[in-house]
Amino acid sequence: MPIVDNHMRAYYQQRAAEYDDWWLGTGLFARRERPGWLAEVAELIELIRSLPPARVLDIACGTGFLTQHLQGDVVAIDQSSAMVAVASARMPHVRVLQADAVPLPFADNEFGRVLTGHFYGHLLPDERTSFLTEARRVAGEAIVVDSARRPNIPAEQWQERELNDGTRHTVYKRFFTAPELAHELGGGEILHDGGWFVAVSA
Ligand SMILES: C[S@@+](CC[C@H](N)C(=O)[O-])C[C@H]1O[C@@H](n2cnc3c(N)ncnc32)[C@H](O)[C@@H]1O
């Protein structure tokens, strides 16, 4: 059964054109107080760039902000046609498809690795289980990159988010510490344990 409700799907479809403002600290994010953010984004990019080349699937790739740094034979999917359009324009050499994370339209073990960035933490507990089952079916390694759980931030929340046009959207978000994420993935190697981001390979 597909995961992620229609509201969140529509929110990302609407957000595609302005999505990279979050990464870059531009637009509405210029007024956010995020000490060390850009330096840690650079570290994360370097981590992605230094992964050994593989046949890799980026699930819920968004605009391809991280995808573009993957080495090897890269396929990227996202449910949003607007995200796919941005990612395709950014990465003409990558096969970018509009497709769902569950079920994945790929054969068992078709990839050496899957990557997913800032998607896992938007999934409800049952959805996370379904997602991991699918990710593990198509690849032997899964790398999950997500937002770090920061002090004084609850582990999960329904966040109200605003877009450039003033519309407001409610989105579920689960924050993990790196050890929590590794534990939830059934063990694994912590690749990044920062103030803003965590990354685990399992
Ligand atoms: C927070 S963005 C992350 C984008 C990118 N991975 C990054 O790190 O910048 C979440 C993405 O998940 C996509 N998405 C949501 N539900 C999905 C699903 N069921 N299957 C595939 N993509 C999905 C959205 O369209 C959106 O692009």
The ligand as an SDF file (V2000), in Angstrom:
LIG
                    3D

 27 29  0  0  0  0  0  0  0  0999 V2000
   11.9520   16.8110    2.3690 C   0  0  0  0  0  0  0  0  0  0  0  0
   11.9400   16.3430    0.6660 S   0  0  0  0  0  0  0  0  0  0  0  0
   13.5510   15.6060    0.5030 C   0  0  0  0  0  0  0  0  0  0  0  0
   14.1570   15.8110   -0.8730 C   0  0  0  0  0  0  0  0  0  0  0  0
   15.6190   15.3730   -1.0170 C   0  0  0  0  0  0  0  0  0  0  0  0
   15.8090   13.9720   -0.7870 N   0  0  0  0  0  0  0  0  0  0  0  0
   16.5310   16.1850   -0.1190 C   0  0  0  0  0  0  0  0  0  0  0  0
   17.1660   15.6170    0.7910 O   0  0  0  0  0  0  0  0  0  0  0  0
   16.6160   17.3980   -0.3600 O   0  0  0  0  0  0  0  0  0  0  0  0
   10.8550   14.9430    0.6910 C   0  0  0  0  0  0  0  0  0  0  0  0
   10.5620   14.4130   -0.7230 C   0  0  0  0  0  0  0  0  0  0  0  0
    9.8150   13.1990   -0.5970 O   0  0  0  0  0  0  0  0  0  0  0  0
    8.9760   13.1100   -1.7380 C   0  0  0  0  0  0  0  0  0  0  0  0
    7.9710   12.0840   -1.4460 N   0  0  0  0  0  0  0  0  0  0  0  0
    6.9800   12.1570   -0.5510 C   0  0  0  0  0  0  0  0  0  0  0  0
    6.2830   11.0040   -0.5280 N   0  0  0  0  0  0  0  0  0  0  0  0
    6.8610   10.1730   -1.4400 C   0  0  0  0  0  0  0  0  0  0  0  0
    6.6040    8.8390   -1.8590 C   0  0  0  0  0  0  0  0  0  0  0  0
    5.6270    8.1180   -1.3100 N   0  0  0  0  0  0  0  0  0  0  0  0
    7.3800    8.3020   -2.8140 N   0  0  0  0  0  0  0  0  0  0  0  0
    8.3850    9.0410   -3.3650 C   0  0  0  0  0  0  0  0  0  0  0  0
    8.6820   10.3070   -3.0100 N   0  0  0  0  0  0  0  0  0  0  0  0
    7.9430   10.8620   -2.0370 C   0  0  0  0  0  0  0  0  0  0  0  0
    8.4420   14.5180   -1.8810 C   0  0  0  0  0  0  0  0  0  0  0  0
    7.8740   14.7510   -3.1320 O   0  0  0  0  0  0  0  0  0  0  0  0
    9.7050   15.3280   -1.5970 C   0  0  0  0  0  0  0  0  0  0  0  0
   10.4000   15.6240   -2.7870 O   0  0  0  0  0  0  0  0  0  0  0  0
  1  2  1  0
  2  3  1  0
  2 10  1  0
  3  4  1  0
  4  5  1  0
  5  6  1  0
  5  7  1  0
  7  8  2  0
  7  9  1  0
 10 11  1  0
 11 12  1  0
 11 26  1  0
 12 13  1  0
 13 14  1  0
 13 24  1  0
 14 15  1  0
 14 23  1  0
 15 16  2  0
 16 17  1  0
 17 18  1  0
 17 23  2  0
 18 19  1  0
 18 20  2  0
 20 21  1  0
 21 22  2  0
 22 23  1  0
 24 25  1  0
 24 26  1  0
 26 27  1  0
M  CHG  2   2   1   9  -1
M  END
$$$$
